[in-house]
């Protein structure tokens, strides 16, 4: 069974467009120094007139292009590769390229709806007639390695194509091909400290251009005139806005942004520990690391409460969450400011 080296990382799983490429990039040790200098800065945006809730994500979600060669294929290019998407997958995997493929996820789950989602294909087995993929699946649905039959995967791809042609989806490029770049990189404490400073100051990241959305419509809608953007700790403003609306009963709880908030704290904690190790600052940073571990634990507990929250208790939990976010923002700011001073002095 031809399989490409893949790391089913679980540090960032909130959004597949950023999570799946990391599974390719982090399968290679040379990429870890690059990775540990990034995924600190957050970005959020909100348009009050849109009626939608604020969107929160890492500013580095599309930064993987620095370490991965990326090529996208439109529907016509996929069709030209063979009668089935499996033909394309077999050819590209054999050539050393991972394939991120949009398919009808509801078909794979046995549901009568149509919802396009990405799966990262990293191998195939002609004997069993299965593709090896990374995505959300199983019971409960978790981010994991899966095996899907050729017939089911091909059918799910055809259903996705039909949805696009019928105007039920706007995905223009259903396949992204990924291959690691040879990019020698050494970890720089100074670069990570600058990332922490940017987070504290709210300096915008540089990877949020709309043209990085490789699957988006050819002519994306212009940004609304009332679009509000936030970066770094100021993204808490949008989380507070969302919970305020949940508390007031004017919006339903959207769990995803709090899942990502929790992932962010875990990733920052890992980077603080790496700074302590790299700069031989275990003792000066010991109290900070201990306090940030406690902060990370509290955010994970908050996330889990929201995940299993009955709808009738949403307003009360949102009210408690608002107080928690205020304390969290103050504590995190204090701890990271101290870490930056310690590393600078060291």
C-alpha positions in Angstrom: 0.0 0.0 0.0 1.7 3.2 -1.1 1.6 5.7 1.8 3.3 9.1 2.2 4.8 10.2 5.5 2.0 12.0 7.5 1.7 13.3 11.0 -1.9 13.3 12.3 -1.3 16.4 14.4 -4.0 17.3 16.9 -2.7 20.7 18.1 -4.8 22.6 15.5 -7.9 20.9 14.2 -10.5 23.7 14.3 -10.5 24.4 10.5 -9.5 21.7 8.0 -8.1 24.2 5.5 -5.2 24.9 8.0 -5.2 21.7 9.9 -4.7 19.2 7.1 -1.6 20.9 5.5 0.1 20.8 8.9 -0.2 17.0 8.9 2.0 17.1 5.8 4.4 19.8 7.0 4.9 18.3 10.5 5.7 14.9 9.2 9.2 16.3 8.6 11.4 17.2 11.5 13.1 20.1 9.5 9.8 21.9 9.7 9.4 22.0 13.4 11.7 25.0 14.0 9.6 27.0 11.5 6.4 25.8 13.2 7.5 26.7 16.8 8.1 30.3 15.8 4.5 30.7 14.5 0.9 29.9 15.4 0.9 32.5 18.2 -1.0 35.3 16.5 -4.8 35.2 16.3 -7.1 37.0 13.8 -10.8 37.7 14.0 -13.3 39.6 11.9 -16.9 40.5 12.2 -19.4 42.4 10.1 -22.5 43.5 12.2 -24.6 44.0 9.1 -23.9 40.4 7.9 -25.9 38.8 10.7 -23.0 36.3 11.1 -21.0 35.7 14.2 -17.3 36.7 14.5 -14.8 34.4 12.9 -11.7 33.5 14.9 -8.6 31.8 13.5 -4.8 31.7 13.6 -3.2 34.3 11.4 -0.8 31.6 10.3 -3.5 29.2 9.0 -2.2 29.6 5.4 1.4 30.1 6.4 2.2 26.5 5.4 2.9 27.7 1.9 6.3 28.6 3.1 7.2 25.0 3.7 4.9 23.2 1.3 4.6 23.3 -2.5 0.9 23.8 -3.2 -1.0 23.4 -6.4 -4.7 23.4 -6.9 -6.9 21.7 -9.5 -10.3 22.9 -10.7 -13.1 20.5 -11.5 -12.1 20.3 -15.2 -8.5 19.4 -14.3 -9.6 16.6 -12.0 -12.0 15.2 -14.7 -9.2 15.2 -17.3 -7.0 13.1 -15.0 -9.2 10.1 -15.3 -12.8 8.8 -15.1 -12.6 8.7 -11.3 -11.0 10.9 -8.7 -9.3 7.7 -7.5 -7.2 7.7 -10.7 -5.9 11.2 -9.8 -5.2 10.2 -6.2 -3.3 7.0 -7.2 -1.2 9.0 -9.7 -0.4 11.9 -7.4 0.4 9.8 -4.3 2.7 7.7 -6.4 4.4 10.9 -7.5 4.9 12.0 -3.8 2.1 14.5 -3.5 -0.6 14.5 -0.8 -4.1 15.2 -2.0 -6.5 17.3 -0.1 -9.9 16.5 -1.7 -13.4 18.1 -1.2 -16.1 15.5 -1.0 -19.7 15.3 0.2 -19.1 14.5 3.8 -22.7 13.8 4.5 -22.7 10.9 1.9 -19.8 9.3 3.8 -21.8 9.7 7.1 -24.9 8.2 5.6 -26.9 11.5 5.9 -29.3 12.8 3.3 -27.8 16.3 3.1 -24.9 17.7 1.1 -21.9 19.3 3.0 -18.5 19.6 1.3 -15.5 18.9 3.5 -11.9 18.3 3.0 -10.0 15.0 3.5 -6.2 14.6 3.3 -5.4 11.6 1.2 -2.0 10.1 1.9 -2.2 6.5 0.7 -4.1 3.9 -1.3 -4.5 0.2 -1.3 -5.5 -1.5 -4.6 -6.0 -4.9 -2.9 -8.5 -3.6 -0.4 -9.6 -0.8 -2.7 -9.3 1.8 0.0 -7.8 5.3 0.4 -6.0 6.3 3.6 -7.1 9.7 4.7 -7.0 12.2 7.6 -10.2 13.9 8.6 -13.0 13.8 11.1 -14.7 10.5 11.3 -15.7 7.6 13.5 -17.9 7.6 16.6 -17.4 10.0 18.2 -16.2 12.1 15.3 -12.6 13.0 16.0 -9.7 14.1 13.9 -8.0 10.9 13.0 -6.7 8.5 10.3 -9.4 6.7 8.4 -9.8 4.1 5.6 -12.5 4.7 3.0 -13.4 2.5 0.1 -12.7 3.6 -3.4 -16.4 3.4 -4.3 -17.6 5.5 -1.3 -14.9 8.1 -1.8 -15.5 8.4 -5.5 -19.3 8.6 -5.0 -18.8 11.3 -2.3 -16.6 13.3 -4.8 -19.3 13.0 -7.5 -21.9 14.2 -5.1 -19.8 17.2 -4.3 -19.3 18.0 -7.9 -23.0 17.8 -8.5 -23.7 20.2 -5.6 -21.3 22.7 -7.2 -22.8 22.4 -10.6 -26.2 22.9 -9.2 -25.2 26.0 -7.3 -25.4 24.5 -3.9 -21.7 25.1 -3.2 -19.1 27.5 -4.4 -15.9 25.4 -4.2 -14.0 26.1 -7.4 -10.9 24.0 -6.7 -11.8 20.6 -5.2 -8.2 19.3 -5.0 -5.0 20.7 -3.5 -1.7 18.9 -4.1 0.9 19.3 -1.4 4.6 18.4 -1.3 7.2 19.4 1.3 9.7 22.0 0.3 13.4 21.7 1.2 13.6 24.8 3.4 16.4 24.6 6.0 15.4 26.5 9.1 16.8 27.0 12.6 14.7 28.1 15.6 15.1 31.7 16.5 14.0 32.8 20.0 14.0 36.4 18.8 11.4 35.6 16.1 9.2 33.8 18.6 9.4 36.7 21.1 8.4 39.1 18.3 5.4 36.9 17.6 4.5 37.1 21.3 4.9 40.9 21.2 2.7 41.1 18.1 0.1 39.1 19.9 0.2 41.4 22.9 0.1 44.6 20.8 -2.5 43.3 18.4 -0.3 43.7 15.3 -2.1 42.0 12.3 -0.6 38.9 10.8 0.4 38.7 7.2 -1.4 35.6 5.9 -5.0 36.6 5.8 -5.2 37.6 2.1 -8.4 36.4 0.5 -6.5 34.8 -2.4 -5.1 32.2 0.0 -8.5 30.6 0.2 -7.6 28.1 -2.5 -11.1 26.6 -2.7 -13.1 29.9 -2.7 -15.1 31.3 -5.6 -13.1 33.0 -8.4 -14.7 36.4 -7.7 -15.1 36.6 -3.9 -17.5 39.2 -2.5 -15.9 42.4 -1.4 -15.4 43.0 2.3 -18.5 44.7 3.8 -18.0 48.3 4.7 -18.5 47.6 8.4 -16.0 44.8 8.7 -14.2 44.9 12.0 -10.9 43.1 12.4 -8.9 42.3 15.5 -5.6 40.7 16.1 -3.9 39.2 19.2 -5.4 39.8 22.6 -7.9 42.2 21.1 -9.7 39.2 19.5 -11.2 38.7 23.0 -13.4 41.6 22.0 -15.2 39.4 19.4 -15.5 36.5 21.8 -17.1 38.8 24.4 -19.5 40.0 21.7 -20.5 36.5 20.8 -21.1 35.4 24.4 -23.0 38.6 25.1 -25.4 37.8 22.3 -25.7 34.2 23.5 -26.5 35.5 27.0 -29.1 37.9 25.6 -30.7 35.2 23.5 -30.0 36.9 20.2 -27.5 34.3 18.9 -26.9 30.5 19.3 -23.6 29.3 20.7 -21.0 28.6 18.1 -18.5 26.2 19.8 -15.8 26.3 17.1 -14.3 29.6 18.2 -13.8 28.3 21.8 -12.3 25.1 20.5 -9.8 27.2 18.6 -9.2 29.4 21.7 -8.3 26.3 23.7 -6.0 25.1 20.9 -4.3 28.5 20.9 -3.5 28.3 24.6 -2.0 24.8 24.2 0.2 25.9 21.3 1.4 29.0 23.2 2.2 26.9 26.2 4.3 24.6 24.0 6.2 27.6 22.7 6.9 29.0 26.1 8.3 25.7 27.2 10.4 25.6 24.1 11.7 29.1 24.9 12.6 28.0 28.4 14.5 25.0 27.0 16.2 26.8 24.1 17.3 29.8 26.2 18.1 27.9 29.4 15.5 29.9 31.3 13.8 27.1 33.2 14.2 28.8 36.6 13.2 32.4 35.5 10.2 31.1 33.6 9.2 28.4 36.0 6.4 30.4 37.7 5.2 31.7 34.4 5.0 28.2 32.9 3.2 26.8 35.9 0.6 29.6 35.7 0.1 29.3 32.0 -0.4 25.5 32.4 -3.2 26.3 34.8 -4.6 28.9 32.4 -4.5 26.3 29.6 -6.3 23.8 31.8 -9.0 26.2 32.7 -9.6 27.1 29.0 -9.9 23.4 28.2 -12.4 22.9 30.9 -14.4 25.9 29.7 -14.3 24.5 26.1 -15.6 21.1 27.3 -18.5 22.7 29.2 -19.5 24.5 26.0 -19.1 21.3 23.9 -21.6 19.4 26.1 -23.8 22.4 27.0 -27.6 21.8 26.8 -29.2 24.6 24.8 -31.4 25.6 27.8 -28.3 26.4 29.8 -26.5 28.5 27.2 -27.5 31.9 28.5 -26.3 31.1 32.1 -23.1 29.6 30.9 -22.4 32.5 28.6 -22.9 34.9 31.5 -20.2 33.0 33.5 -18.1 32.8 30.4 -18.0 36.6 30.1 -16.5 36.9 33.5 -14.1 34.1 32.7 -12.9 35.8 29.5 -12.2 39.0 31.3 -10.0 37.2 33.9 -8.4 35.1 31.1 -7.4 38.1 29.1 -5.9 39.9 32.1 -4.0 36.8 33.3 -2.6 35.9 29.8 -1.5 39.4 29.1 0.4 39.6 32.4 2.1 36.2 31.9 3.2 36.8 28.3 4.5 40.3 29.1 6.6 38.8 31.9 7.9 36.0 29.5 8.9 38.5 26.9 10.8 40.6 29.5 12.6 37.5 30.9 13.7 36.2 27.5 14.8 39.7 26.5 16.8 40.1 29.7 18.3 36.6 29.2 
